[in-house]
Structures are given as structure tokens and as C-alpha cells.
């Protein structure tokens, strides 16, 4: 009798909880440049009854390393295909599950309060003593920037001037604070603060294949599948577009 009453009480409590509280939490590992857009998307998803979403934002290379080491991520969103491929080889992402989610562009930024210096091309960066960049040896934003500078024939001269950051948001922060005179970040990151100004936009034809890839982390779960499906839907895409991302397909 006591057990029956206890079970009834538990059932009443569960029924009283909102739908999102009854669903398992989804842990999403995502590129730092997605932090603003995904935080908003997570709130919309939860408000719609999709369940609680928690995020871990960092450089995609660092996130991939954490997942390889056993971190309990349910979904991985990488700023490039290389880190997703790394997890596929490690058996952490099933073949065929990853898809191109978004696109972006590169821009050159300076501190808003600094003196304006002309940067009409990649060669314009040669006049600066230091350059803020997400680590070009590992972080996708830095790798993309290095690829562009190599294509323009100036990487060898610029490489010794690079001050590498842990991720693109750290590279942005260094310029926004006035600690470094110039940097290369994603256009969406530059738009996230009024403390920098864009002084050059890398033309579309010169931009590397800059796409974000998403996938559930193996073995997968209904919660991960549900959130990934939401990322593909119109509500999430509208939010991504508002933050300046382009479709990645």
C-alpha cells in the first residue's frame, strides 16, 4: 500500500513537470564562433518542449580531442570538415551522419578606437607588426586564414607576426581590447561586438571552403537526433541567418 502511494506521488510529480524537464539533457560540443547563435537556438528548442540543451564552446580541434578522450558529448558541430573526419576515423561519429550545416566568411578587423589603417588586400597586413589569429596550426578559423594568406603569397612574411589564440573568439577579444592592432576572424564574430571595425572582407572567390559540419556523436541517442533535426529546421536556420551565417549545403 505504501509503495503504491509512493509510486502515485512520483507519477504526479512527473506529470506536473514541463515536457522539457522530463527529457534528457543534450550536451552539444560546438565551435566557439557559434556561441551566440546556438545559445539562442538552445533556448528556442527548450521553450518548444525539445528538452534541455547544454553547450561546450571551444576551438573545434580542442573539442574533437575531448570527444576522442571520452567526453560525453551528444552532438558535435565543427568549424571545418577535418575535425569531423578525425572523429569518424576514431569511431566517434558514424559514416554518413555528418552534414554541412553552415557557411561563413573571413574579415580583417581593427580596434574600433584605434587609428584607421588601410588594408585593401592581404598585402596590406604586411604593414602591421603583430596579427591576432586563432591558432593556424590547429583551430579552423586560423587554418582558413592561413590558407587564404598562403594563396595570396604573403603567409611566409606574416607567420612570424602571428599571435595565436585558443579559438576565434579569443582572437577577436585581443583586437577588441586593443591588445593587438589587427586580426582575422569570421564575419559573424566581427558582427558580435561594436569594439572592432571591419577593414577588409575576403572576397568570396578567395575564401577557402569555409563550412561547419554537424553530427550526433556515436552511438547516438533520440535526444541528439532530435536536436540535430532541429538544427536543420526553419527556426534554427532563421536564427543562424540573423547572425550572419550562410547555408552550408
C-alpha positions in Angstrom: 0.0 0.0 0.0 2.8 2.4 1.0 4.7 1.5 -2.3 1.5 2.2 -4.3 1.1 5.6 -2.7 4.8 6.4 -3.3 4.5 5.5 -7.0 1.4 7.6 -7.3 3.2 10.6 -5.8 6.2 10.2 -8.2 3.8 9.9 -11.1 2.0 13.1 -10.1 5.3 15.0 -9.8 6.4 13.8 -13.2 3.1 14.9 -14.8 3.5 18.3 -13.2 6.9 18.9 -14.7 7.2 20.7 -18.0 7.9 18.5 -21.0 11.5 19.8 -21.3 12.2 18.8 -17.7 11.2 15.2 -18.4 13.5 14.8 -21.4 17.2 14.0 -21.1 19.7 16.8 -21.3 21.6 17.1 -24.6 25.3 18.1 -24.4 26.5 19.8 -27.5 30.2 20.5 -28.3 30.3 23.3 -30.8 32.8 25.7 -32.4 33.3 28.9 -30.4 32.1 31.1 -33.3 28.7 29.6 -32.9 28.2 30.5 -29.3 25.8 33.4 -29.7 23.6 31.8 -32.3 23.5 28.4 -30.7 22.7 29.8 -27.2 19.6 31.4 -28.7 18.7 28.3 -30.6 19.0 26.2 -27.5 16.5 28.5 -25.7 14.1 28.3 -28.5 14.4 24.5 -28.7 13.9 24.1 -24.9 10.9 26.5 -24.9 9.3 24.4 -27.6 9.5 21.3 -25.5 12.6 19.8 -27.1 14.4 19.3 -23.8 17.4 20.9 -22.1 20.5 21.7 -24.2 23.8 22.4 -22.6 26.8 23.7 -24.7 30.6 23.4 -24.5 32.1 26.1 -26.8 35.8 26.0 -27.8 38.1 25.5 -30.8 36.9 22.6 -32.9 40.3 20.9 -32.6 40.1 21.0 -28.8 36.5 19.7 -28.8 37.4 16.8 -31.1 40.3 15.9 -28.8 38.0 15.9 -25.8 35.5 13.7 -27.6 38.2 11.3 -28.6 39.2 11.1 -24.9 35.7 10.1 -23.9 33.9 13.4 -23.1 30.2 12.7 -23.1 29.1 14.9 -26.0 25.9 14.0 -27.7 26.3 16.3 -30.7 29.5 17.8 -32.3 29.4 20.9 -34.5 32.8 21.6 -36.1 34.0 24.7 -37.9 35.7 22.5 -40.5 35.4 19.1 -42.1 38.9 18.0 -40.9 37.9 17.7 -37.2 34.7 15.8 -38.1 36.7 13.4 -40.2 39.1 12.9 -37.3 36.2 11.7 -35.1 34.9 9.5 -37.9 38.3 7.8 -38.1 38.2 7.4 -34.3 34.8 5.7 -34.5 33.1 8.6 -32.6 30.9 9.7 -35.5 29.3 7.2 -37.8 29.9 7.4 -41.5 27.1 9.2 -43.3 25.9 11.1 -40.1 27.9 14.3 -40.6 26.5 17.0 -42.9 27.4 20.5 -43.9 25.3 22.9 -41.7 26.6 26.4 -42.3 28.9 28.7 -44.2 30.8 31.8 -43.2 33.4 34.3 -44.5 36.6 35.9 -43.3 37.2 39.5 -42.4 40.2 41.6 -41.3 39.4 43.7 -38.1 41.0 46.6 -36.2 40.1 48.0 -32.8 37.2 50.5 -33.1 39.1 53.1 -31.0 42.4 52.7 -32.9 43.6 54.8 -35.8 42.3 53.6 -39.1 44.9 51.9 -41.3 44.2 50.9 -44.8 44.0 47.2 -45.5 43.0 46.9 -49.2 44.2 43.3 -49.6 46.2 40.6 -47.9 49.4 42.5 -48.7 48.0 45.4 -46.6 48.7 43.2 -43.5 52.4 43.4 -44.1 52.4 46.8 -42.5 51.4 45.6 -39.1 53.9 44.3 -36.5 51.5 41.8 -34.9 48.4 39.9 -36.1 45.7 38.2 -34.0 44.7 34.8 -35.3 43.2 31.6 -34.0 46.0 29.1 -33.8 46.8 28.5 -37.6 48.3 25.1 -36.8 45.0 23.7 -35.4 42.0 25.9 -35.0 39.7 26.0 -38.1 39.5 29.9 -38.2 43.3 30.1 -38.1 43.7 27.3 -40.7 41.2 29.1 -43.1 43.1 32.4 -42.6 46.4 30.7 -43.2 45.1 29.1 -46.4 43.9 32.5 -47.7 47.3 34.2 -46.9 49.2 31.3 -48.5 47.1 31.7 -51.6 47.8 35.4 -51.6 51.6 34.7 -51.3 52.1 36.6 -48.0 52.0 33.9 -45.4 55.8 33.5 -45.1 56.2 37.2 -44.2 53.2 37.3 -41.9 53.7 34.0 -40.0 56.4 35.4 -37.6 54.0 38.2 -36.6 51.0 36.0 -35.7 49.9 35.9 -32.1 48.0 32.6 -31.9 44.8 32.4 -29.8 43.0 29.3 -28.4 39.9 30.0 -30.6 38.4 32.6 -32.8 36.6 34.4 -30.0 39.9 34.8 -28.2 41.5 36.3 -31.3 38.5 38.7 -31.6 38.9 39.7 -27.9 42.6 40.5 -28.3 41.8 43.0 -31.0 38.6 44.3 -29.3 40.7 45.1 -26.2 43.3 46.9 -28.2 46.0 44.5 -27.3 46.7 43.7 -30.9 46.4 46.1 -33.9 44.7 43.8 -36.4 43.2 40.3 -36.7 41.5 37.9 -39.0 38.2 36.4 -37.8 34.9 35.2 -39.1 32.5 37.9 -40.3 29.9 36.7 -37.8 32.4 37.2 -34.9 33.2 40.7 -36.0 29.5 41.5 -36.0 29.1 40.3 -32.4 30.8 43.4 -30.9 31.0 47.1 -31.5 34.5 47.2 -30.3 36.1 46.3 -33.6 35.6 47.5 -37.2 35.9 45.5 -40.4 38.6 47.0 -42.6 38.6 44.3 -45.3 36.3 41.5 -46.3 37.9 38.5 -48.0 36.2 38.1 -51.4 34.0 35.0 -51.9 36.2 33.8 -54.7 39.3 33.9 -52.5 37.7 32.4 -49.4 38.6 28.8 -48.6 35.8 26.2 -48.4 34.6 27.5 -45.1 31.8 25.3 -43.8 30.6 24.0 -40.5 29.7 20.3 -40.1 27.4 18.7 -37.6 26.7 15.2 -36.4 25.4 13.1 -33.5 28.3 11.5 -31.5 28.2 7.7 -31.7 26.4 5.6 -30.6 23.8 8.4 -30.8 20.6 8.9 -28.9 17.0 10.1 -29.6 17.8 13.4 -27.8 20.8 14.0 -30.1 18.8 13.0 -33.2 16.0 15.4 -32.2 18.4 18.4 -31.7 20.2 17.7 -35.0 16.9 17.7 -36.8 16.0 21.0 -35.2 19.3 22.5 -36.4 18.2 21.7 -40.0 14.7 23.2 -39.5 13.4 26.7 -40.3 13.5 28.1 -36.8 17.2 27.4 -36.3 18.1 28.4 -39.9 16.4 31.8 -39.4 18.4 32.4 -36.2 21.7 31.4 -38.0 20.9 33.7 -40.9 20.2 36.6 -38.5 23.7 36.2 -37.0 25.2 36.3 -40.5 25.8 32.6 -41.3 25.0 31.2 -44.7 23.6 27.8 -45.7 26.3 25.2 -45.7 25.0 22.7 -48.2 
